[in-house]
Amino acid sequence: KCLKKCLKSHQKTRELLLKTYFANHKNVWSLGSLTFYEPIHCHFLSQVMLVGDSGVGKTCLLVRFKDGAFLAGSFISTVGIDFRNKVMSIDAVKVKLQIWDTAGQERFRSVTHAYYRDAHALLLLYDVTNKASFDNIRAWLTEIHEYAQQDVVVMLLGNKADVTHDRVVKREEGEKLAKEFGVPFMETSAKSGLNVELAFTAVARELKHRTMKEPDEPKFQLQEYVDKEMRTAGCCRS
Ligand SMILES: Nc1nc2c(ncn2[C@@H]2O[C@H](COP(=O)(O)OP(=O)(O)OP(=O)(O)O)[C@@H](O)[C@H]2O)c(=O)[nH]1
C-alpha cells in the first residue's frame, strides 16, 4: 500500500522503477539496489465441497454465503458440479475458498466421486424437514470415507432450520449422529442466513490452522470454536 501511494505521488520514482519478473517471484519489484516485495494477496487456496441429497439446500447455502441472498422460488437442481470462489480473512491471513456445489441427484454420483479426492473440506448437508435426507447421511459418510482424502475436514449441517411446522429431524438427532461419527455439527438456514458464515469460517479456520500451524501449537478444535461462537452470539447468528 505504502509503495503504491509513493508511486502515485512521485512520478519520477515511477519512471525509475523497473518491474522485474523473476522466474518464480512475480511480485518482486526492483529500484536500483532496492527490492520491494508486493504483499501476496491470497495466502492459500482450499477446496470445499458441498454434498448431500438433492434438495437439501447446497446451492442456496453457497449463494447465501457468496452473495448474501436467498434463492427463493422454483427449485433448479444442479447438473454435475458448479463452483464459486470466496476469499476470507482469517487472522490477517487470506484464505481463498474454492467451493464446489455438487449435484445431489443419484445420476450424477460418478461426477461427484471424481472430485472427492481433491477436496480439503466437505460440508455434508441434510434437510431438517426431510427424514430421508437425514437417514442417507450414513451412506454419504461411507462414500466420503471411500473416495475422499483420509484427513479431509467433514462438517455435518442440518439445513432449513428456519422451518418450524414441517421439521421432522430434531437438532438433538443431528448432534447424536455427528457425535457417533466424530464430526462437528450445526444447524443452518440458507433462507435466514443462520450460521452460514460461521460454517464456512469454521472450516476455513481449521484449514488455515492445519496449513500454518507451529509444531508445538495445540490442535484447533472445530466443534469447540463453533459452540463458543454460537454462545457469544446468543445461540444463533446470521
Ligand atoms: N425454508 C428453506 N428452504 C430452503 C433452504 N435452503 C434451500 N431451500 C429450498 O430448498 C430447495 C432446494 O434448494 P437447492 O439449494 O437448490 O438444493 P440442492 O441441495 O442444491 O439440490 P441439488 O442441486 O438437486 O443437489 C429450493 O426450493 C430452496 O428454495 C433453507 O435454508 N430454508
The ligand as a Gaussian input file, in Angstrom:
#p B3LYP/6-31G(d) Opt

LIG

0 1
 N      -37.037000     -22.857000       4.003000
 C      -35.868000     -23.070000       3.438000
 N      -35.783000     -23.508000       2.158000
 C      -34.566000     -23.733000       1.640000
 C      -33.357000     -23.535000       2.366000
 N      -32.309000     -23.857000       1.571000
 C      -32.840000     -24.239000       0.405000
 N      -34.174000     -24.167000       0.428000
 C      -35.104000     -24.514000      -0.661000
 O      -34.877000     -25.887000      -0.977000
 C      -34.935000     -26.114000      -2.378000
 C      -33.661000     -26.802000      -2.863000
 O      -32.553000     -25.962000      -2.677000
 P      -31.180000     -26.151000      -3.506000
 O      -30.179000     -25.275000      -2.871000
 O      -31.407000     -25.959000      -4.945000
 O      -30.863000     -27.694000      -3.215000
 P      -29.581000     -28.550000      -3.624000
 O      -29.167000     -29.333000      -2.442000
 O      -28.558000     -27.665000      -4.249000
 O      -30.199000     -29.528000      -4.722000
 P      -29.434000     -30.313000      -5.935000
 O      -28.814000     -29.262000      -6.796000
 O      -30.501000     -31.080000      -6.647000
 O      -28.438000     -31.227000      -5.303000
 C      -35.184000     -24.748000      -3.020000
 O      -36.560000     -24.635000      -3.313000
 C      -34.804000     -23.748000      -1.948000
 O      -35.529000     -22.543000      -2.033000
 C      -33.464000     -23.054000       3.717000
 O      -32.492000     -22.868000       4.455000
 N      -34.740000     -22.861000       4.206000

